[in-house]
Amino acid sequence: MKPAAFDYVAPRTVPEAVDALGNGGRKAQVLAGGQSLLLEMHLERIRPDLVVDINRIPELDDMQIIDNTLQVGALIRHHVFESTQAVPGPLGSLLSLAVVNIAHPPIRSRGTMVGSFGWGHPASEWCAIAMALDADIQLQGPQSARTVAARDYFHGPLKTARRPGELITSVRYPLLSEHTGVGFIEHRRTHFCFAQVAVAAILTVHDGVISEARIGLVNCADRPLRAHAAEQALTGVEIGPPMDGYQLPKHHPFTRSGRIASEQDAAPLAEPYADLEYRRHAIAVVAARTLCQAANDHRSRIGEAKGGCQ
Ligand SMILES: Cc1cc2nc3c(=O)[nH]c(=O)nc-3n(C[C@H](O)[C@H](O)[C@H](O)COP(=O)(O)OP(=O)(O)OC[C@H]3O[C@@H](n4cnc5c(N)ncnc54)[C@H](O)[C@@H]3O)c2cc1C
């Protein structure tokens, strides 16, 4: 199918883009990587009468670390995070573990991280990580700029706190300390499908004891989620010896936390290839394995810091 006719502008600055977006109450859409928008326009599920292409705005093509925070501008493409060197420390490892699950290389070379926040899909890896890490989203509107915490940003499937006429300029994530271990595991039907379930786990560990757990759930509800109940069940727990995530005992704290994530935090919806029972089981299993991966990651970081393996 061909998209319906639309007008096109390619502003050179953020104020020009915001001006175009707010212009005369038109049904405007931002074109970033185009990997969701163009598909939807071809299927005529979205029919904008104005497309505002932000690809010629140099200030949006910027990623920096400011005050222990990673700020990712609206034109930074998914593929940048494939290198663990792109972002320092455990945050870089987490982003690189997650990014390879997003579609395939051509999509990752054009699609943008910030575009995922414009789209607001419940199966977005970046959005669940933002929930787990208390990231925030920076928006520029016609009158003023504002910052919205990830926990207040997602309102439902493809529904966000972004107001018509606002441009997302960047997303900011806190950097993670070296006491942190990270994990990200995704389960999906075929390699290029969206996740049926994915989990991001971030464990802060001091002297072998978990002082803070953060868990983000991908496609486990109508929006990206943070698994608060499952996190609480891990505070003060010893991470214990290295383990194989595929052989966790039934009563292990990670198995228990995975079950809590599935039963108390998640609110999965049935899908054609996954009924509710299957989805809840998958959430519990993937969450437990991801926690195990994060604990093992912490051990190897400590081992490296001490100059050996643990
Ligand atoms: C086959 C396929 C598989 C995919 N698999 C995955 C997957 O597994 N995980 C995943 O997360 N994504 C997946 N995607 C989507 C892909 O990651 C997109 O790149 C992403 O959702 C949107 O980024 P974009 O830069 O392409 O945005 P665009 O397509 O350009 O825009 C998407 C929407 O966001 C809005 N928008 C974009 N940028 C801004 C901004 N700066 N300010 C305000 N609004 C903005 C646009 O108006 C539009 O409504 C897949 C896509 C395809 C086609």
PDBQT file of the ligand as one rigid body, heavy atoms in Angstrom, charges set to zero:
ROOT
HETATM    1  C1  LIG A 401      10.257  -5.611  11.628  1.00  0.00    +0.000 C 
HETATM    2  C2  LIG A 401      10.412  -4.670  12.799  1.00  0.00    +0.000 A 
HETATM    3  C3  LIG A 401      10.799  -5.192  14.022  1.00  0.00    +0.000 A 
HETATM    4  C4  LIG A 401      10.973  -4.341  15.110  1.00  0.00    +0.000 A 
HETATM    5  N1  LIG A 401      11.343  -4.884  16.308  1.00  0.00    +0.000 NA
HETATM    6  C5  LIG A 401      11.490  -4.080  17.372  1.00  0.00    +0.000 A 
HETATM    7  C6  LIG A 401      11.841  -4.612  18.649  1.00  0.00    +0.000 A 
HETATM    8  O1  LIG A 401      12.055  -5.814  18.811  1.00  0.00    +0.000 OA
HETATM    9  N2  LIG A 401      11.949  -3.733  19.682  1.00  0.00    +0.000 N 
HETATM   10  C7  LIG A 401      11.722  -2.385  19.534  1.00  0.00    +0.000 A 
HETATM   11  O2  LIG A 401      11.831  -1.631  20.507  1.00  0.00    +0.000 OA
HETATM   12  N3  LIG A 401      11.401  -1.865  18.350  1.00  0.00    +0.000 NA
HETATM   13  C8  LIG A 401      11.276  -2.667  17.274  1.00  0.00    +0.000 A 
HETATM   14  N4  LIG A 401      10.921  -2.114  16.072  1.00  0.00    +0.000 N 
HETATM   15  C9  LIG A 401      10.693  -0.636  16.002  1.00  0.00    +0.000 C 
HETATM   16  C10 LIG A 401      12.010   0.103  15.804  1.00  0.00    +0.000 C 
HETATM   17  O3  LIG A 401      12.865  -0.094  16.880  1.00  0.00    +0.000 OA
HETATM   18  C11 LIG A 401      11.830   1.621  15.661  1.00  0.00    +0.000 C 
HETATM   19  O4  LIG A 401      13.099   2.054  15.289  1.00  0.00    +0.000 OA
HETATM   20  C12 LIG A 401      11.392   2.421  16.883  1.00  0.00    +0.000 C 
HETATM   21  O5  LIG A 401      10.169   1.964  17.407  1.00  0.00    +0.000 OA
HETATM   22  C13 LIG A 401      11.083   3.883  16.544  1.00  0.00    +0.000 C 
HETATM   23  O6  LIG A 401      12.218   4.562  16.249  1.00  0.00    +0.000 OA
HETATM   24  P1  LIG A 401      12.332   5.422  14.931  1.00  0.00    +0.000 P 
HETATM   25  O7  LIG A 401      13.502   6.315  15.145  1.00  0.00    +0.000 OA
HETATM   26  O8  LIG A 401      12.388   4.529  13.751  1.00  0.00    +0.000 OA
HETATM   27  O9  LIG A 401      10.986   6.316  14.946  1.00  0.00    +0.000 OA
HETATM   28  P2  LIG A 401       9.969   6.704  13.802  1.00  0.00    +0.000 P 
HETATM   29  O10 LIG A 401       9.475   5.497  13.103  1.00  0.00    +0.000 OA
HETATM   30  O11 LIG A 401      10.531   7.786  12.950  1.00  0.00    +0.000 OA
HETATM   31  O12 LIG A 401       8.790   7.337  14.689  1.00  0.00    +0.000 OA
HETATM   32  C14 LIG A 401       7.973   6.472  15.484  1.00  0.00    +0.000 C 
HETATM   33  C15 LIG A 401       6.944   7.321  16.257  1.00  0.00    +0.000 C 
HETATM   34  O13 LIG A 401       7.597   8.071  17.274  1.00  0.00    +0.000 OA
HETATM   35  C16 LIG A 401       7.422   9.469  17.071  1.00  0.00    +0.000 C 
HETATM   36  N5  LIG A 401       8.724  10.090  17.311  1.00  0.00    +0.000 N 
HETATM   37  C17 LIG A 401       9.937   9.662  16.880  1.00  0.00    +0.000 A 
HETATM   38  N6  LIG A 401      10.914  10.452  17.348  1.00  0.00    +0.000 NA
HETATM   39  C18 LIG A 401      10.314  11.415  18.081  1.00  0.00    +0.000 A 
HETATM   40  C19 LIG A 401      10.776  12.539  18.815  1.00  0.00    +0.000 A 
HETATM   41  N7  LIG A 401      12.090  12.826  18.905  1.00  0.00    +0.000 N 
HETATM   42  N8  LIG A 401       9.877  13.321  19.450  1.00  0.00    +0.000 NA
HETATM   43  C20 LIG A 401       8.555  13.031  19.387  1.00  0.00    +0.000 A 
HETATM   44  N9  LIG A 401       8.047  11.992  18.711  1.00  0.00    +0.000 NA
HETATM   45  C21 LIG A 401       8.915  11.180  18.061  1.00  0.00    +0.000 A 
HETATM   46  C22 LIG A 401       6.955   9.629  15.614  1.00  0.00    +0.000 C 
HETATM   47  O14 LIG A 401       6.091  10.755  15.457  1.00  0.00    +0.000 OA
HETATM   48  C23 LIG A 401       6.187   8.330  15.389  1.00  0.00    +0.000 C 
HETATM   49  O15 LIG A 401       4.874   8.437  15.876  1.00  0.00    +0.000 OA
HETATM   50  C24 LIG A 401      10.759  -2.929  14.958  1.00  0.00    +0.000 A 
HETATM   51  C25 LIG A 401      10.379  -2.401  13.737  1.00  0.00    +0.000 A 
HETATM   52  C26 LIG A 401      10.206  -3.257  12.647  1.00  0.00    +0.000 A 
HETATM   53  C27 LIG A 401       9.814  -2.676  11.324  1.00  0.00    +0.000 C 
ENDROOT
TORSDOF 0
